């Protein structure tokens, strides 16, 4: 347990940051999952909408330093690749 006043304050701050980061990560994860499912269902309009939302959320998570930029780049690339294959097949 923290002894000093500043250490106690840091515990509160780190807990707030942890909860914020968890919410952001969960949002990004769920948006990528929705976009991936829309692409697999071959729903062109829905997949484009969810793809753009997922990319926007992921980029904002990188700016807030919640998720590493290379991880987001990899996920965006894989999802975009699936979407482009869907477009080519139509």
C-alpha positions in Angstrom: 0.0 0.0 0.0 1.1 3.5 -0.7 2.7 5.5 2.1 3.0 9.0 0.8 0.2 11.4 -0.3 1.6 11.6 -3.8 1.8 7.8 -4.1 -1.9 7.5 -3.0 -2.8 10.1 -5.6 -0.9 8.2 -8.3 -2.9 5.0 -7.5 -6.1 6.9 -8.1 -4.8 8.4 -11.4 -3.5 5.1 -12.7 -6.8 3.4 -12.0 -8.7 6.1 -13.9 -6.2 5.7 -16.8 -6.5 2.0 -16.7 -10.3 2.2 -17.0 -10.1 4.7 -19.8 -7.6 2.6 -21.7 -9.8 -0.5 -21.2 -12.8 1.3 -22.6 -10.9 2.5 -25.7 -9.3 -0.9 -26.4 -12.7 -2.6 -26.0 -14.3 -0.2 -28.4 -11.6 -0.7 -31.0 -11.7 -4.4 -30.7 -15.5 -4.6 -31.1 -15.5 -2.3 -34.1 -12.8 -4.4 -35.8 -14.8 -7.5 -35.1 -18.0 -6.0 -36.5 -16.2 -4.8 -39.6 -14.6 -8.2 -40.1 -18.0 -10.0 -39.7 -19.6 -7.6 -42.2 -16.9 -8.3 -44.8 -17.3 -12.1 -44.2 -21.1 -11.7 -44.8 -20.3 -10.0 -48.1 -22.4 -7.0 -47.1 -20.7 -4.2 -49.1 -22.4 -1.1 -47.6 -22.3 -2.3 -44.0 -18.7 -3.4 -44.4 -17.6 0.0 -45.7 -19.3 1.8 -42.9 -17.9 -0.4 -40.2 -14.5 -0.4 -41.8 -14.3 3.4 -41.7 -15.6 3.5 -38.1 -13.0 0.9 -37.0 -10.1 2.8 -38.7 -11.2 6.1 -37.1 -11.4 4.5 -33.6 -8.1 2.8 -34.0 -6.3 5.9 -35.1 -7.7 7.9 -32.2 -6.5 5.1 -29.9 -3.0 5.4 -31.3 -3.0 9.2 -30.7 -4.0 8.6 -27.1 -1.2 6.0 -26.9 -3.5 3.3 -25.7 -2.6 0.9 -28.5 0.7 0.5 -30.2 0.8 2.1 -33.7 2.2 -1.0 -35.4 -0.5 -3.2 -34.0 -3.2 -0.9 -35.3 -1.4 -0.7 -38.7 -1.3 -4.5 -38.9 -5.0 -4.8 -38.0 -6.1 -2.1 -40.4 -4.0 -3.6 -43.2 -5.5 -7.1 -42.7 -9.0 -5.7 -42.6 -8.5 -3.5 -45.6 -7.1 -6.5 -47.5 -10.3 -8.5 -46.8 -12.4 -5.6 -47.9 -10.5 -5.2 -51.1 -10.9 -8.9 -51.9 -14.7 -8.4 -51.3 -14.7 -5.5 -53.7 -12.8 -7.4 -56.4 -15.2 -10.3 -56.2 -18.2 -8.1 -56.8 
